């Protein structure tokens, strides 16, 4: 039967299950830490204690809030053995359908070989599961030493970031050997470059020549890529590449002639 959830019914009628269903439908059928507070930042305090910072998360549509940091005890490791523990946020539905959530350290199995993660409860409460674990961190132990915790969660960006990622930003960079500019357009992290310009000076078969022009900040390529812009004319006599670095510096490769019209295009990923 259809029921109006967000409406006055003269009695208490909206349920946690309905709120969870709405959250899951909007945010997605997964688990997320929200981009507020400390985002459950972890601090290793000692060989058997860590502190989990404040944060908000949504697990299978259930909203869980941590308003103050919490200390968790990690069982001491054993000399000569390795172990993986997992810190999880555990959802549970008990008697009379009372629901709760808490942070739990799930202990792994010690081994002299390569440790594996312990098994978790994975049946979603949306599918009738009464216990569900959202993994937050892997805690590797080597002997009695706690290694660097490994984050296992995704941070869900707010809608304002989504809006920004869909809004285009324009810029420009001057074309070497010309008094014209290449137009740059960034949408999210993707930058496109385009121009149809006239060259004002010759350059003939130059290779990796540094030029004075630089790509403006906000349009520079990420550290694991380069900005590549290719220029050609209709005759094929002109062909060159401009390469840009994360620092904005550019180098020129190829051939160009004075007073010739050149089409330029390119695409790359920013930081």
N, C-alpha and C positions, 0 to 999 in steps of 0.2 A: 504494500500500500504506500502511496506517495505521502510524504510528510513535509511540511514547511518547517525547516530547521531554524532559519534566522527570521523568526516571526513570533509574535506574542500568542501564546496558547492558553493563558490563564493558569498554567501550572508548569513546573519544571519538566522540561521534555528534551532539551538538547543534551546529547550524550558525548562522552569523550571519544567514543568510537566514530561518531559523525565528524567531530573536529579533526581526528586523525585522518579520516578519509579525505576531508577537504585539503588538509596539509599535503598529503601524499599526491593528490591529484594536481595540485598547483606546483609543488616543489619537486616532485618526481618520486618514483618508487625505489628509493635508495636511502642511504644514510649520509647526513651532512653536518659538519660543524659550521655554524653561522659566523659571519665576518664581523663579530663584535667582541668586546671585552678582551680577555687574554687568549681566546680561542683554544682553551685547554692546554696552554703551554706547559711542558713538563720540565722539571728541574730535578736533577739527581742530587740528593742531599747526602747520602752515605751509601755504603755497600749494600744496605738492605732497606733503603727508604727513598721514595721519590715524592715530589709534590706536584699536583695537577692544578693548574690555575683556573681562573673563572672562565665561564663560557656558556654558550647556548648551542644546542644541537637538536636536530630532528632525525629520529630513527624510525623508519617505516611509518612516517606521519606523526609519531609521538614527539612532542616538544619536551625537552629536558633542559633544566636550567641549573647551573652551578654558580651561586652567588658569592661564595668564598672559596679560597684555595683549600685543597684537601690532601692530606698526607696518606700515602699507601705504603704498606710494608711488602717488600719483595723477599721471599724466602732465600736465605743465604745459599750461595753456590757451593759446589764441592770441588776441592782441589783436583786438578787433572781432568775435569769434565766440563762440558759445555751444555748450555740450556737456553731455550727461547721461552720467555714468559710473554703473555699478552695482557695489556691493560685494556679492559673493555667497559663500555657502559651497558649494564645488563637490565633489560626489561623483564618484569615478571608479573604474571597474573596469578594470584593466590585464591584462597577460599573466598566465597561470596563475590568473586570477580574483582577483588581489590587489586589495583595495579600499582606498581612501584618501579623505581629505577635507582640504580646505585653503581658506583665505580668498583670494579672487581679486578684483582690480579689473578689471571688464570695461569697456573704453573705448568710449564712444559716438562718433558721427560729428559733427564740428564743422559748424556752420551759422550763417549770418547771420540765419536766421529762428527758428522755434520748434524747439528740439531735441527729439528723441525718444529713448526708452531703447534701448539696444542689444539685439539678440536674445540669448536665453538658451537653454540646453539644458533642455528641458521633458519629455523622455520619462522617466517614473519608473522607477527600478530595480526596482520591483515589477512593471513591465511589460516588463522586459528591457533597459531603458536602461543604457548603460555610462558615460554622463556626464550629470549632473543638477545644475542650479544652483538653490539656494534664495536668492532676493534678500533682502538685509538692509537696504541703504540705497541711496538715489539721491543722487548727489553732483552738484549743478548747478554748472557753471562758466560764468561770464560774463567773457569775456576771460581774464585771468590770475588772477581772483579765485574762490576756492571759496565757494559759497553755503552756506546752512544745510542740512545733510544731512536727508533725509526717510526716516524709518523705514518699511520695507515689510513688516515681519513682525508676526505676532500672538503675544502672550504667553499661553501656556496656563496657566490658573489651576489650582492644586492641588485635589485632591479635598476638602480641608478647606474651601475656599471654596465648592465646590458644596454641601457639607453645610450651611454657614452660609446659603446662598441658599435652602435648602429649609426652614430652621427659622424658625418665626414668632416675632416679638417684639411684645409688646403695650405700649401706652401709653394716655394719655388727655389730653384738653384740655377745659377747662371751657367750657360753652356760655355765651356772653354773655346777660345778662338771665335767668339761671337759676342754680340751685344744683346742677345736675346736670352730668354729664360725658359727652363724646362718646368712645367707645372707638375707639382706633386700633390696627390690626394691620398689621405690616410683614412681608412675605415677600420676601426678596431686596431689590429696589429698589421694589417695589410696595407702596403703603400704601392700605388701605381704612379708611373711617370709617363708623361706624354708631351710632345711638342712637334711643331712643324716650323722650322726656323731657317734663317740664312746664316751661313758661316761668313765671317769677316776676315779670316786669315787662313793660310794654307797650313796643313800638317801632313807629312808624307811618311807613311809606314813607321809611325812612332810606336815604340813598344814600352809599356809600363812607365810612361812619363808622368811624373807627379805634376798636378796642376794646382793653381792657387784657390780655385773655387772649392767650397765645402758644402756638404749636405747639412741643412739646418737641424738643430736638435728637435727631437720629436718625430723625425722622419728617417733617422739613421738605422741601418740594419742591426739585427741582433748579433750577439757575439759569435754565434755559430753559423753565420751566413754573411753574404756580401750583397750590396746593392749592385745590380747589373742593369745598365741602360745601353741599348743598341741603337745605332744610328745608320741609316741607309738612304740612298736616293734612288730615283727610278732607273737610272742608267746602270747602276751597279758599280760605278767608278768610285763611289764613296761608301766606305764601310768601316765602322769603328765601334769600339766598346768603351764604356765608362764604368769603372769599378769603384764602388764606395765602401769604406770600412766603417766599423762601429764608432770610430772617432770622427767620422764625417769627411775624412780625407778621400780624395779621388785620384785615380790614375787613368790615363788615356792610352788606348791601343788602336792603331788603324790609320786611315787616310781620309783627309777632307780637303776641299778646295774652296777658295773664296767665291762668294756670291752664289753658291749652290744651295738649293733648298734641300733640307734633310728632315726626314721623319724620325723621331726618337720615341722609344717605348721601353718600359721596364716594369718589374714587379718584384717586391721582396717583403720580408717579415721584419718588423721592428722588435725592440725589446718589449 
